[in-house]
Amino acid sequence: MIDLPGIVNALLHTKEKNILTNVEDESVYVPFVVNRWISMHSPKTAKAANEINRHLSTFGDKKELYKLHDAVIPKVPKNYSRYIKKEAVKKIKPVDNLDKMAQYHEVSKREIKEWIDYGLE
């Protein structure tokens, strides 16, 4: 039985043709998740994965979709594919920047303090 990293490895690096041999392998192969991991590898593979995403609904059979993945995705050298996640938003303490905030919004410091008290930052 093959796992999801094995499928992505076969599509990107080894280009194995008949990796989906039984029904259990087909249940592991989730096209959306495979496209997501492929698109995180490089800009070149991201463009190919986006093109495949447009045509996901036209394929009913996972083996045909795997063949499309294999044909469209170029063979690339192995490198570490970092999972892309949202960056944390840094909140600035408005109390430290009252002068700058007042100058930016063209209001007084007193009004900025009122905004902070009401949560309107």
Biopython code that builds the backbone (N, CA, C, O; Angstrom):
import numpy as np
from Bio.PDB.StructureBuilder import StructureBuilder

atoms = [
    (1, "MET", "N", (0.842, -1.186, 0.000)),
    (1, "MET", "CA", (0.000, 0.000, 0.000)),
    (1, "MET", "C", (0.880, 1.240, 0.000)),
    (1, "MET", "O", (1.939, 1.263, 0.626)),
    (2, "ILE", "N", (0.441, 2.247, -0.693)),
    (2, "ILE", "CA", (1.211, 3.485, -0.821)),
    (2, "ILE", "C", (0.534, 4.580, -0.001)),
    (2, "ILE", "O", (-0.676, 4.544, 0.222)),
    (3, "ASP", "N", (1.328, 5.550, 0.442)),
    (3, "ASP", "CA", (0.780, 6.658, 1.206)),
    (3, "ASP", "C", (0.860, 7.940, 0.375)),
    (3, "ASP", "O", (1.408, 7.944, -0.728)),
    (4, "LEU", "N", (0.305, 9.026, 0.921)),
    (4, "LEU", "CA", (0.242, 10.289, 0.198)),
    (4, "LEU", "C", (1.629, 10.838, -0.163)),
    (4, "LEU", "O", (1.818, 11.261, -1.304)),
    (5, "PRO", "N", (2.611, 10.850, 0.758)),
    (5, "PRO", "CA", (3.943, 11.313, 0.349)),
    (5, "PRO", "C", (4.546, 10.465, -0.767)),
    (5, "PRO", "O", (5.284, 10.976, -1.609)),
    (6, "GLY", "N", (4.233, 9.175, -0.774)),
    (6, "GLY", "CA", (4.722, 8.300, -1.836)),
    (6, "GLY", "C", (4.124, 8.671, -3.186)),
    (6, "GLY", "O", (4.804, 8.606, -4.210)),
    (7, "ILE", "N", (2.853, 9.060, -3.189)),
    (7, "ILE", "CA", (2.197, 9.480, -4.429)),
    (7, "ILE", "C", (2.806, 10.783, -4.933)),
    (7, "ILE", "O", (3.099, 10.914, -6.121)),
    (8, "VAL", "N", (2.998, 11.739, -4.042)),
    (8, "VAL", "CA", (3.592, 13.023, -4.437)),
    (8, "VAL", "C", (5.021, 12.806, -4.933)),
    (8, "VAL", "O", (5.432, 13.422, -5.916)),
    (9, "ASN", "N", (5.771, 11.949, -4.272)),
    (9, "ASN", "CA", (7.133, 11.627, -4.691)),
    (9, "ASN", "C", (7.127, 10.993, -6.083)),
    (9, "ASN", "O", (7.970, 11.319, -6.919)),
    (10, "ALA", "N", (6.179, 10.087, -6.331)),
    (10, "ALA", "CA", (6.095, 9.432, -7.632)),
    (10, "ALA", "C", (5.733, 10.426, -8.735)),
    (10, "ALA", "O", (6.233, 10.312, -9.854)),
    (11, "LEU", "N", (4.888, 11.380, -8.441)),
    (11, "LEU", "CA", (4.492, 12.365, -9.449)),
    (11, "LEU", "C", (5.590, 13.378, -9.735)),
    (11, "LEU", "O", (5.798, 13.762, -10.886)),
    (12, "LEU", "N", (6.287, 13.810, -8.705)),
    (12, "LEU", "CA", (7.278, 14.873, -8.875)),
    (12, "LEU", "C", (8.672, 14.370, -9.243)),
    (12, "LEU", "O", (9.341, 14.981, -10.076)),
    (13, "HIS", "N", (9.116, 13.285, -8.648)),
    (13, "HIS", "CA", (10.524, 12.926, -8.747)),
    (13, "HIS", "C", (10.802, 11.649, -9.541)),
    (13, "HIS", "O", (11.664, 11.647, -10.419)),
    (14, "THR", "N", (10.090, 10.572, -9.246)),
    (14, "THR", "CA", (10.423, 9.299, -9.887)),
    (14, "THR", "C", (9.617, 9.049, -11.150)),
    (14, "THR", "O", (10.041, 8.263, -11.997)),
    (15, "LYS", "N", (8.456, 9.703, -11.302)),
    (15, "LYS", "CA", (7.583, 9.575, -12.467)),
    (15, "LYS", "C", (7.172, 8.129, -12.710)),
    (15, "LYS", "O", (7.211, 7.654, -13.845)),
    (16, "GLU", "N", (6.775, 7.422, -11.643)),
    (16, "GLU", "CA", (6.265, 6.061, -11.770)),
    (16, "GLU", "C", (4.871, 6.112, -12.395)),
    (16, "GLU", "O", (4.039, 6.936, -12.017)),
    (17, "LYS", "N", (4.631, 5.219, -13.357)),
    (17, "LYS", "CA", (3.381, 5.269, -14.109)),
    (17, "LYS", "C", (2.220, 4.574, -13.400)),
    (17, "LYS", "O", (1.164, 5.183, -13.229)),
    (18, "ASN", "N", (2.381, 3.339, -12.988)),
    (18, "ASN", "CA", (1.274, 2.553, -12.440)),
    (18, "ASN", "C", (1.378, 2.419, -10.936)),
    (18, "ASN", "O", (1.607, 1.325, -10.420)),
    (19, "ILE", "N", (1.214, 3.508, -10.240)),
    (19, "ILE", "CA", (1.359, 3.471, -8.787)),
    (19, "ILE", "C", (0.031, 3.139, -8.105)),
    (19, "ILE", "O", (0.024, 2.600, -6.998)),
    (20, "LEU", "N", (-1.093, 3.457, -8.757)),
    (20, "LEU", "CA", (-2.407, 3.152, -8.196)),
    (20, "LEU", "C", (-2.822, 1.769, -8.691)),
    (20, "LEU", "O", (-3.452, 1.641, -9.741)),
    (21, "THR", "N", (-2.466, 0.738, -7.931)),
    (21, "THR", "CA", (-2.707, -0.625, -8.386)),
    (21, "THR", "C", (-3.988, -1.233, -7.840)),
    (21, "THR", "O", (-4.551, -2.126, -8.473)),
    (22, "ASN", "N", (-4.463, -0.786, -6.700)),
    (22, "ASN", "CA", (-5.683, -1.369, -6.155)),
    (22, "ASN", "C", (-6.581, -0.293, -5.559)),
    (22, "ASN", "O", (-6.218, 0.883, -5.530)),
    (23, "VAL", "N", (-7.726, -0.691, -5.097)),
    (23, "VAL", "CA", (-8.721, 0.241, -4.577)),
    (23, "VAL", "C", (-8.225, 0.968, -3.333)),
    (23, "VAL", "O", (-8.555, 2.137, -3.135)),
    (24, "GLU", "N", (-7.450, 0.308, -2.502)),
    (24, "GLU", "CA", (-6.931, 0.951, -1.292)),
    (24, "GLU", "C", (-6.006, 2.107, -1.655)),
    (24, "GLU", "O", (-6.023, 3.150, -1.000)),
    (25, "ASP", "N", (-5.195, 1.923, -2.702)),
    (25, "ASP", "CA", (-4.322, 3.006, -3.135)),
    (25, "ASP", "C", (-5.138, 4.178, -3.663)),
    (25, "ASP", "O", (-4.764, 5.335, -3.469)),
    (26, "GLU", "N", (-6.248, 3.885, -4.328)),
    (26, "GLU", "CA", (-7.097, 4.953, -4.848)),
    (26, "GLU", "C", (-7.752, 5.751, -3.726)),
    (26, "GLU", "O", (-8.003, 6.946, -3.883)),
    (27, "SER", "N", (-8.027, 5.109, -2.607)),
    (27, "SER", "CA", (-8.638, 5.848, -1.496)),
    (27, "SER", "C", (-7.638, 6.798, -0.839)),
    (27, "SER", "O", (-8.039, 7.797, -0.242)),
    (28, "VAL", "N", (-6.356, 6.503, -0.939)),
    (28, "VAL", "CA", (-5.319, 7.377, -0.387)),
    (28, "VAL", "C", (-5.091, 8.579, -1.305)),
    (28, "VAL", "O", (-4.742, 9.666, -0.845)),
    (29, "TYR", "N", (-5.291, 8.371, -2.592)),
    (29, "TYR", "CA", (-5.050, 9.408, -3.593)),
    (29, "TYR", "C", (-6.205, 10.405, -3.593)),
    (29, "TYR", "O", (-7.276, 10.125, -4.132)),
    (30, "VAL", "N", (-5.980, 11.565, -2.989)),
    (30, "VAL", "CA", (-6.968, 12.637, -2.948)),
    (30, "VAL", "C", (-6.421, 13.766, -3.834)),
    (30, "VAL", "O", (-5.460, 14.434, -3.451)),
    (31, "PRO", "N", (-7.019, 13.985, -5.009)),
    (31, "PRO", "CA", (-6.464, 14.938, -5.981)),
    (31, "PRO", "C", (-6.256, 16.346, -5.427)),
    (31, "PRO", "O", (-5.249, 16.986, -5.731)),
    (32, "PHE", "N", (-7.202, 16.837, -4.615)),
    (32, "PHE", "CA", (-7.053, 18.184, -4.081)),
    (32, "PHE", "C", (-5.811, 18.308, -3.208)),
    (32, "PHE", "O", (-5.054, 19.271, -3.325)),
    (33, "VAL", "N", (-5.608, 17.327, -2.334)),
    (33, "VAL", "CA", (-4.459, 17.362, -1.422)),
    (33, "VAL", "C", (-3.162, 17.178, -2.208)),
    (33, "VAL", "O", (-2.161, 17.829, -1.912)),
    (34, "VAL", "N", (-3.174, 16.303, -3.198)),
    (34, "VAL", "CA", (-1.988, 16.107, -4.035)),
    (34, "VAL", "C", (-1.651, 17.400, -4.765)),
    (34, "VAL", "O", (-0.483, 17.787, -4.820)),
    (35, "ASN", "N", (-2.655, 18.080, -5.329)),
    (35, "ASN", "CA", (-2.416, 19.368, -5.994)),
    (35, "ASN", "C", (-1.851, 20.401, -5.034)),
    (35, "ASN", "O", (-0.983, 21.194, -5.400)),
    (36, "ARG", "N", (-2.345, 20.387, -3.818)),
    (36, "ARG", "CA", (-1.862, 21.349, -2.830)),
    (36, "ARG", "C", (-0.382, 21.141, -2.537)),
    (36, "ARG", "O", (0.384, 22.104, -2.491)),
    (37, "TRP", "N", (0.030, 19.873, -2.336)),
    (37, "TRP", "CA", (1.441, 19.600, -2.048)),
    (37, "TRP", "C", (2.316, 19.844, -3.269)),
    (37, "TRP", "O", (3.452, 20.300, -3.138)),
    (38, "ILE", "N", (1.805, 19.547, -4.434)),
    (38, "ILE", "CA", (2.574, 19.790, -5.659)),
    (38, "ILE", "C", (2.779, 21.288, -5.867)),
    (38, "ILE", "O", (3.859, 21.715, -6.273)),
    (39, "SER", "N", (1.763, 22.075, -5.594)),
    (39, "SER", "CA", (1.875, 23.520, -5.805)),
    (39, "SER", "C", (2.846, 24.175, -4.826)),
    (39, "SER", "O", (3.343, 25.268, -5.095)),
    (40, "MET", "N", (3.127, 23.520, -3.686)),
    (40, "MET", "CA", (4.070, 24.085, -2.720)),
    (40, "MET", "C", (5.520, 23.763, -3.050)),
    (40, "MET", "O", (6.431, 24.263, -2.392)),
    (41, "HIS", "N", (5.741, 22.934, -4.061)),
    (41, "HIS", "CA", (7.107, 22.511, -4.369)),
    (41, "HIS", "C", (7.894, 23.623, -5.061)),
    (41, "HIS", "O", (8.999, 23.950, -4.629)),
    (42, "SER", "N", (7.346, 24.205, -6.123)),
    (42, "SER", "CA", (8.041, 25.266, -6.858)),
    (42, "SER", "C", (7.019, 26.042, -7.683)),
    (42, "SER", "O", (5.900, 25.567, -7.874)),
    (43, "PRO", "N", (7.381, 27.222, -8.173)),
    (43, "PRO", "CA", (6.450, 27.984, -9.006)),
    (43, "PRO", "C", (6.067, 27.247, -10.296)),
    (43, "PRO", "O", (4.939, 27.372, -10.774)),
    (44, "LYS", "N", (6.997, 26.488, -10.849)),
    (44, "LYS", "CA", (6.719, 25.750, -12.080)),
    (44, "LYS", "C", (5.651, 24.680, -11.842)),
    (44, "LYS", "O", (4.735, 24.526, -12.649)),
    (45, "THR", "N", (5.766, 23.960, -10.758)),
    (45, "THR", "CA", (4.775, 22.931, -10.469)),
    (45, "THR", "C", (3.461, 23.554, -9.990)),
    (45, "THR", "O", (2.398, 22.956, -10.156)),
    (46, "ALA", "N", (3.525, 24.742, -9.404)),
    (46, "ALA", "CA", (2.297, 25.414, -8.965)),
    (46, "ALA", "C", (1.429, 25.776, -10.159)),
    (46, "ALA", "O", (0.208, 25.627, -10.105)),
    (47, "LYS", "N", (2.042, 26.248, -11.234)),
    (47, "LYS", "CA", (1.278, 26.584, -12.441)),
    (47, "LYS", "C", (0.607, 25.345, -13.022)),
    (47, "LYS", "O", (-0.553, 25.397, -13.431)),
    (48, "ALA", "N", (1.329, 24.238, -13.060)),
    (48, "ALA", "CA", (0.765, 22.996, -13.586)),
    (48, "ALA", "C", (-0.370, 22.495, -12.699)),
    (48, "ALA", "O", (-1.390, 22.033, -13.209)),
    (49, "ALA", "N", (-0.208, 22.580, -11.386)),
    (49, "ALA", "CA", (-1.249, 22.130, -10.459)),
    (49, "ALA", "C", (-2.496, 22.997, -10.582)),
    (49, "ALA", "O", (-3.612, 22.491, -10.471)),
    (50, "ASN", "N", (-2.321, 24.293, -10.809)),
    (50, "ASN", "CA", (-3.472, 25.176, -10.987)),
    (50, "ASN", "C", (-4.245, 24.830, -12.254)),
    (50, "ASN", "O", (-5.474, 24.894, -12.266)),
    (51, "GLU", "N", (-3.544, 24.468, -13.308)),
    (51, "GLU", "CA", (-4.218, 24.052, -14.533)),
    (51, "GLU", "C", (-5.016, 22.780, -14.305)),
    (51, "GLU", "O", (-6.129, 22.642, -14.811)),
    (52, "ILE", "N", (-4.450, 21.852, -13.546)),
    (52, "ILE", "CA", (-5.155, 20.597, -13.252)),
    (52, "ILE", "C", (-6.377, 20.869, -12.388)),
    (52, "ILE", "O", (-7.412, 20.230, -12.573)),
    (53, "ASN", "N", (-6.280, 21.806, -11.446)),
    (53, "ASN", "CA", (-7.413, 22.137, -10.576)),
    (53, "ASN", "C", (-8.634, 22.574, -11.368)),
    (53, "ASN", "O", (-9.769, 22.325, -10.961)),
    (54, "ARG", "N", (-8.402, 23.223, -12.493)),
    (54, "ARG", "CA", (-9.513, 23.682, -13.318)),
    (54, "ARG", "C", (-10.298, 22.520, -13.915)),
    (54, "ARG", "O", (-11.483, 22.664, -14.214)),
    (55, "HIS", "N", (-9.657, 21.380, -14.089)),
    (55, "HIS", "CA", (-10.287, 20.249, -14.762)),
    (55, "HIS", "C", (-10.586, 19.078, -13.834)),
    (55, "HIS", "O", (-10.888, 17.985, -14.311)),
    (56, "LEU", "N", (-10.511, 19.278, -12.529)),
    (56, "LEU", "CA", (-10.747, 18.182, -11.580)),
    (56, "LEU", "C", (-12.147, 17.596, -11.699)),
    (56, "LEU", "O", (-12.324, 16.382, -11.593)),
    (57, "SER", "N", (-13.130, 18.437, -11.917)),
    (57, "SER", "CA", (-14.509, 17.951, -11.925)),
    (57, "SER", "C", (-14.839, 17.125, -13.164)),
    (57, "SER", "O", (-15.829, 16.392, -13.153)),
    (58, "THR", "N", (-14.047, 17.217, -14.229)),
    (58, "THR", "CA", (-14.349, 16.479, -15.455)),
    (58, "THR", "C", (-13.894, 15.028, -15.381)),
    (58, "THR", "O", (-14.303, 14.217, -16.211)),
    (59, "PHE", "N", (-13.061, 14.685, -14.411)),
    (59, "PHE", "CA", (-12.562, 13.322, -14.290)),
    (59, "PHE", "C", (-13.307, 12.598, -13.184)),
    (59, "PHE", "O", (-13.395, 13.089, -12.058)),
    (60, "GLY", "N", (-13.842, 11.432, -13.507)),
    (60, "GLY", "CA", (-14.525, 10.635, -12.508)),
    (60, "GLY", "C", (-13.634, 9.554, -11.934)),
    (60, "GLY", "O", (-13.789, 9.162, -10.777)),
    (61, "ASP", "N", (-12.704, 9.072, -12.736)),
    (61, "ASP", "CA", (-11.836, 7.974, -12.338)),
    (61, "ASP", "C", (-10.512, 8.530, -11.820)),
    (61, "ASP", "O", (-9.905, 9.385, -12.466)),
    (62, "LYS", "N", (-10.067, 8.057, -10.675)),
    (62, "LYS", "CA", (-8.818, 8.558, -10.088)),
    (62, "LYS", "C", (-7.596, 8.116, -10.880)),
    (62, "LYS", "O", (-6.583, 8.816, -10.893)),
    (63, "LYS", "N", (-7.677, 6.967, -11.541)),
    (63, "LYS", "CA", (-6.540, 6.505, -12.338)),
    (63, "LYS", "C", (-6.309, 7.421, -13.535)),
    (63, "LYS", "O", (-5.164, 7.704, -13.885)),
    (64, "GLU", "N", (-7.388, 7.887, -14.168)),
    (64, "GLU", "CA", (-7.260, 8.830, -15.280)),
    (64, "GLU", "C", (-6.689, 10.157, -14.793)),
    (64, "GLU", "O", (-5.852, 10.764, -15.460)),
    (65, "LEU", "N", (-7.141, 10.593, -13.643)),
    (65, "LEU", "CA", (-6.634, 11.847, -13.078)),
    (65, "LEU", "C", (-5.159, 11.718, -12.716)),
    (65, "LEU", "O", (-4.390, 12.663, -12.890)),
    (66, "TYR", "N", (-4.761, 10.548, -12.214)),
    (66, "TYR", "CA", (-3.353, 10.324, -11.915)),
    (66, "TYR", "C", (-2.522, 10.385, -13.202)),
    (66, "TYR", "O", (-1.420, 10.933, -13.204)),
    (67, "LYS", "N", (-3.045, 9.827, -14.284)),
    (67, "LYS", "CA", (-2.337, 9.882, -15.570)),
    (67, "LYS", "C", (-2.187, 11.323, -16.045)),
    (67, "LYS", "O", (-1.153, 11.696, -16.599)),
    (68, "LEU", "N", (-3.229, 12.137, -15.824)),
    (68, "LEU", "CA", (-3.138, 13.560, -16.175)),
    (68, "LEU", "C", (-2.079, 14.248, -15.324)),
    (68, "LEU", "O", (-1.263, 15.009, -15.843)),
    (69, "HIS", "N", (-2.088, 13.985, -14.027)),
    (69, "HIS", "CA", (-1.041, 14.540, -13.150)),
    (69, "HIS", "C", (0.342, 14.154, -13.662)),
    (69, "HIS", "O", (1.237, 14.994, -13.761)),
    (70, "ASP", "N", (0.503, 12.884, -13.982)),
    (70, "ASP", "CA", (1.799, 12.393, -14.428)),
    (70, "ASP", "C", (2.235, 13.046, -15.743)),
    (70, "ASP", "O", (3.420, 13.309, -15.946)),
    (71, "ALA", "N", (1.280, 13.305, -16.627)),
    (71, "ALA", "CA", (1.606, 13.895, -17.922)),
    (71, "ALA", "C", (1.907, 15.386, -17.828)),
    (71, "ALA", "O", (2.769, 15.895, -18.543)),
    (72, "VAL", "N", (1.202, 16.082, -16.952)),
    (72, "VAL", "CA", (1.315, 17.548, -16.907)),
    (72, "VAL", "C", (2.416, 18.023, -15.962)),
    (72, "VAL", "O", (3.110, 18.992, -16.271)),
    (73, "ILE", "N", (2.588, 17.369, -14.829)),
    (73, "ILE", "CA", (3.570, 17.809, -13.832)),
    (73, "ILE", "C", (4.974, 17.448, -14.320)),
    (73, "ILE", "O", (5.240, 16.282, -14.612)),
    (74, "PRO", "N", (5.868, 18.420, -14.413)),
    (74, "PRO", "CA", (7.229, 18.119, -14.860)),
    (74, "PRO", "C", (8.037, 17.403, -13.773)),
    (74, "PRO", "O", (7.770, 17.557, -12.581)),
    (75, "LYS", "N", (9.013, 16.632, -14.202)),
    (75, "LYS", "CA", (9.899, 15.966, -13.241)),
    (75, "LYS", "C", (10.851, 17.014, -12.673)),
    (75, "LYS", "O", (11.490, 17.755, -13.421)),
    (76, "VAL", "N", (10.940, 17.069, -11.364)),
    (76, "VAL", "CA", (11.763, 18.084, -10.701)),
    (76, "VAL", "C", (12.706, 17.404, -9.730)),
    (76, "VAL", "O", (12.409, 16.316, -9.237)),
    (77, "PRO", "N", (13.847, 18.034, -9.448)),
    (77, "PRO", "CA", (14.763, 17.447, -8.461)),
    (77, "PRO", "C", (14.168, 17.531, -7.058)),
    (77, "PRO", "O", (13.330, 18.386, -6.773)),
    (78, "LYS", "N", (14.612, 16.642, -6.203)),
    (78, "LYS", "CA", (14.101, 16.621, -4.834)),
    (78, "LYS", "C", (14.629, 17.813, -4.056)),
    (78, "LYS", "O", (15.806, 18.163, -4.137)),
    (79, "ASN", "N", (13.747, 18.415, -3.315)),
    (79, "ASN", "CA", (14.122, 19.423, -2.336)),
    (79, "ASN", "C", (13.065, 19.419, -1.246)),
    (79, "ASN", "O", (12.026, 18.773, -1.381)),
    (80, "TYR", "N", (13.320, 20.114, -0.206)),
    (80, "TYR", "CA", (12.401, 20.140, 0.921)),
    (80, "TYR", "C", (11.213, 21.008, 0.570)),
    (80, "TYR", "O", (11.380, 22.196, 0.295)),
    (81, "SER", "N", (10.017, 20.445, 0.574)),
    (81, "SER", "CA", (8.789, 21.203, 0.329)),
    (81, "SER", "C", (8.243, 21.660, 1.669)),
    (81, "SER", "O", (7.749, 20.855, 2.459)),
    (82, "ARG", "N", (8.332, 22.908, 1.908)),
    (82, "ARG", "CA", (7.867, 23.463, 3.179)),
    (82, "ARG", "C", (6.366, 23.713, 3.088)),
    (82, "ARG", "O", (5.877, 24.266, 2.102)),
    (83, "TYR", "N", (5.656, 23.310, 4.103)),
    (83, "TYR", "CA", (4.215, 23.521, 4.147)),
    (83, "TYR", "C", (3.960, 25.006, 4.379)),
    (83, "TYR", "O", (4.469, 25.588, 5.336)),
    (84, "ILE", "N", (3.182, 25.604, 3.509)),
    (84, "ILE", "CA", (2.917, 27.034, 3.586)),
    (84, "ILE", "C", (1.772, 27.273, 4.557)),
    (84, "ILE", "O", (0.706, 26.668, 4.445)),
    (85, "LYS", "N", (2.006, 28.154, 5.500)),
    (85, "LYS", "CA", (0.941, 28.487, 6.431)),
    (85, "LYS", "C", (0.881, 30.003, 6.597)),
    (85, "LYS", "O", (1.821, 30.722, 6.258)),
    (86, "LYS", "N", (-0.203, 30.450, 7.106)),
    (86, "LYS", "CA", (-0.438, 31.873, 7.278)),
    (86, "LYS", "C", (0.516, 32.455, 8.308)),
    (86, "LYS", "O", (0.763, 31.858, 9.356)),
    (87, "GLU", "N", (1.044, 33.621, 7.996)),
    (87, "GLU", "CA", (1.939, 34.283, 8.933)),
    (87, "GLU", "C", (1.133, 34.935, 10.055)),
    (87, "GLU", "O", (0.027, 35.429, 9.837)),
    (88, "ALA", "N", (1.693, 34.925, 11.229)),
    (88, "ALA", "CA", (1.039, 35.544, 12.365)),
    (88, "ALA", "C", (1.070, 37.060, 12.212)),
    (88, "ALA", "O", (2.088, 37.636, 11.828)),
    (89, "VAL", "N", (-0.035, 37.684, 12.510)),
    (89, "VAL", "CA", (-0.138, 39.133, 12.418)),
    (89, "VAL", "C", (0.369, 39.728, 13.718)),
    (89, "VAL", "O", (-0.086, 39.376, 14.806)),
    (90, "LYS", "N", (1.316, 40.634, 13.581)),
    (90, "LYS", "CA", (1.864, 41.286, 14.764)),
    (90, "LYS", "C", (1.012, 42.507, 15.089)),
    (90, "LYS", "O", (0.804, 43.384, 14.251)),
    (91, "LYS", "N", (0.531, 42.538, 16.312)),
    (91, "LYS", "CA", (-0.257, 43.692, 16.735)),
    (91, "LYS", "C", (0.666, 44.701, 17.401)),
    (91, "LYS", "O", (1.491, 44.358, 18.248)),
    (92, "ILE", "N", (0.505, 45.937, 17.000)),
    (92, "ILE", "CA", (1.293, 47.024, 17.578)),
    (92, "ILE", "C", (0.509, 47.581, 18.769)),
    (92, "ILE", "O", (-0.694, 47.828, 18.693)),
    (93, "LYS", "N", (1.220, 47.763, 19.841)),
    (93, "LYS", "CA", (0.564, 48.370, 20.998)),
    (93, "LYS", "C", (0.364, 49.852, 20.696)),
    (93, "LYS", "O", (1.333, 50.602, 20.579)),
    (94, "PRO", "N", (-0.883, 50.269, 20.573)),
    (94, "PRO", "CA", (-1.127, 51.665, 20.201)),
    (94, "PRO", "C", (-0.698, 52.657, 21.269)),
    (94, "PRO", "O", (-0.444, 53.822, 20.963)),
    (95, "VAL", "N", (-0.612, 52.210, 22.521)),
    (95, "VAL", "CA", (-0.211, 53.126, 23.595)),
    (95, "VAL", "C", (1.218, 53.609, 23.360)),
    (95, "VAL", "O", (1.549, 54.741, 23.713)),
    (96, "ASP", "N", (2.068, 52.768, 22.769)),
    (96, "ASP", "CA", (3.451, 53.152, 22.528)),
    (96, "ASP", "C", (3.580, 54.123, 21.363)),
    (96, "ASP", "O", (4.571, 54.846, 21.257)),
    (97, "ASN", "N", (2.580, 54.140, 20.493)),
    (97, "ASN", "CA", (2.691, 54.946, 19.275)),
    (97, "ASN", "C", (1.610, 56.016, 19.181)),
    (97, "ASN", "O", (1.114, 56.303, 18.091)),
    (98, "LEU", "N", (1.247, 56.599, 20.296)),
    (98, "LEU", "CA", (0.182, 57.603, 20.275)),
    (98, "LEU", "C", (0.531, 58.788, 19.382)),
    (98, "LEU", "O", (-0.315, 59.283, 18.637)),
    (99, "ASP", "N", (1.767, 59.234, 19.460)),
    (99, "ASP", "CA", (2.171, 60.386, 18.637)),
    (99, "ASP", "C", (2.035, 60.069, 17.158)),
    (99, "ASP", "O", (1.481, 60.856, 16.392)),
    (100, "LYS", "N", (2.552, 58.896, 16.759)),
    (100, "LYS", "CA", (2.504, 58.518, 15.344)),
    (100, "LYS", "C", (1.070, 58.305, 14.877)),
    (100, "LYS", "O", (0.697, 58.714, 13.778)),
    (101, "MET", "N", (0.259, 57.653, 15.736)),
    (101, "MET", "CA", (-1.130, 57.411, 15.349)),
    (101, "MET", "C", (-1.911, 58.715, 15.241)),
    (101, "MET", "O", (-2.707, 58.895, 14.320)),
    (102, "ALA", "N", (-1.683, 59.609, 16.172)),
    (102, "ALA", "CA", (-2.376, 60.893, 16.134)),
    (102, "ALA", "C", (-1.979, 61.678, 14.893)),
    (102, "ALA", "O", (-2.818, 62.310, 14.251)),
    (103, "GLN", "N", (-0.711, 61.634, 14.566)),
    (103, "GLN", "CA", (-0.234, 62.344, 13.385)),
    (103, "GLN", "C", (-0.789, 61.704, 12.109)),
    (103, "GLN", "O", (-1.187, 62.416, 11.187)),
    (104, "TYR", "N", (-0.820, 60.366, 12.047)),
    (104, "TYR", "CA", (-1.302, 59.665, 10.860)),
    (104, "TYR", "C", (-2.797, 59.926, 10.621)),
    (104, "TYR", "O", (-3.215, 60.184, 9.492)),
    (105, "HIS", "N", (-3.603, 59.855, 11.704)),
    (105, "HIS", "CA", (-5.043, 60.044, 11.569)),
    (105, "HIS", "C", (-5.449, 61.513, 11.660)),
    (105, "HIS", "O", (-6.619, 61.859, 11.491)),
    (106, "GLU", "N", (-4.474, 62.363, 11.927)),
    (106, "GLU", "CA", (-4.688, 63.809, 12.038)),
    (106, "GLU", "C", (-5.742, 64.137, 13.089)),
    (106, "GLU", "O", (-6.668, 64.912, 12.849)),
    (107, "VAL", "N", (-5.575, 63.525, 14.261)),
    (107, "VAL", "CA", (-6.436, 63.794, 15.407)),
    (107, "VAL", "C", (-5.546, 63.971, 16.625)),
    (107, "VAL", "O", (-4.328, 63.804, 16.549)),
    (108, "SER", "N", (-6.161, 64.309, 17.740)),
    (108, "SER", "CA", (-5.385, 64.516, 18.966)),
    (108, "SER", "C", (-5.101, 63.179, 19.664)),
    (108, "SER", "O", (-5.735, 62.163, 19.381)),
    (109, "LYS", "N", (-4.133, 63.210, 20.580)),
    (109, "LYS", "CA", (-3.796, 62.014, 21.350)),
    (109, "LYS", "C", (-4.972, 61.581, 22.220)),
    (109, "LYS", "O", (-5.189, 60.390, 22.438)),
    (110, "ARG", "N", (-5.729, 62.563, 22.715)),
    (110, "ARG", "CA", (-6.888, 62.265, 23.535)),
    (110, "ARG", "C", (-7.909, 61.433, 22.748)),
    (110, "ARG", "O", (-8.488, 60.488, 23.285)),
    (111, "GLU", "N", (-8.125, 61.784, 21.488)),
    (111, "GLU", "CA", (-9.070, 61.025, 20.664)),
    (111, "GLU", "C", (-8.558, 59.599, 20.408)),
    (111, "GLU", "O", (-9.340, 58.649, 20.387)),
    (112, "ILE", "N", (-7.257, 59.460, 20.218)),
    (112, "ILE", "CA", (-6.667, 58.129, 20.021)),
    (112, "ILE", "C", (-6.890, 57.283, 21.270)),
    (112, "ILE", "O", (-7.242, 56.107, 21.171)),
    (113, "LYS", "N", (-6.686, 57.881, 22.450)),
    (113, "LYS", "CA", (-6.918, 57.148, 23.703)),
    (113, "LYS", "C", (-8.376, 56.722, 23.832)),
    (113, "LYS", "O", (-8.661, 55.634, 24.332)),
    (114, "GLU", "N", (-9.299, 57.566, 23.386)),
    (114, "GLU", "CA", (-10.717, 57.211, 23.419)),
    (114, "GLU", "C", (-10.992, 56.044, 22.465)),
    (114, "GLU", "O", (-11.753, 55.136, 22.800)),
    (115, "TRP", "N", (-10.389, 56.066, 21.305)),
    (115, "TRP", "CA", (-10.551, 54.966, 20.338)),
    (115, "TRP", "C", (-10.086, 53.645, 20.956)),
    (115, "TRP", "O", (-10.738, 52.610, 20.824)),
    (116, "ILE", "N", (-8.947, 53.718, 21.629)),
    (116, "ILE", "CA", (-8.396, 52.508, 22.259)),
    (116, "ILE", "C", (-9.345, 52.007, 23.355)),
    (116, "ILE", "O", (-9.575, 50.803, 23.476)),
    (117, "ASP", "N", (-9.894, 52.932, 24.152)),
    (117, "ASP", "CA", (-10.813, 52.540, 25.213)),
    (117, "ASP", "C", (-12.082, 51.881, 24.654)),
    (117, "ASP", "O", (-12.631, 50.963, 25.264)),
    (118, "TYR", "N", (-12.534, 52.351, 23.508)),
    (118, "TYR", "CA", (-13.733, 51.777, 22.889)),
    (118, "TYR", "C", (-13.415, 50.601, 21.978)),
    (118, "TYR", "O", (-14.326, 49.962, 21.451)),
    (119, "GLY", "N", (-12.147, 50.314, 21.791)),
    (119, "GLY", "CA", (-11.739, 49.172, 20.962)),
    (119, "GLY", "C", (-11.798, 49.459, 19.482)),
    (119, "GLY", "O", (-11.974, 48.533, 18.690)),
    (120, "LEU", "N", (-11.659, 50.695, 19.081)),
    (120, "LEU", "CA", (-11.737, 51.060, 17.655)),
    (120, "LEU", "C", (-10.379, 51.147, 16.995)),
    (120, "LEU", "O", (-10.317, 51.490, 15.814)),
    (121, "GLU", "N", (-9.347, 50.873, 17.645)),
    (121, "GLU", "CA", (-7.955, 50.940, 17.194)),
    (121, "GLU", "C", (-7.868, 51.141, 15.723)),
    (121, "GLU", "O", (-6.769, 51.220, 15.175)),
]
sb = StructureBuilder()
sb.init_structure("model")
sb.init_model(0)
sb.init_chain("A")
sb.init_seg("    ")
for serial, (resi, resn, name, xyz) in enumerate(atoms, 1):
    if name == "N":
        sb.init_residue(resn, " ", resi, " ")
    sb.init_atom(name, np.array(xyz, "f"), 0.0, 1.0, " ", f" {name:<3s}", serial, name[0])
structure = sb.get_structure()
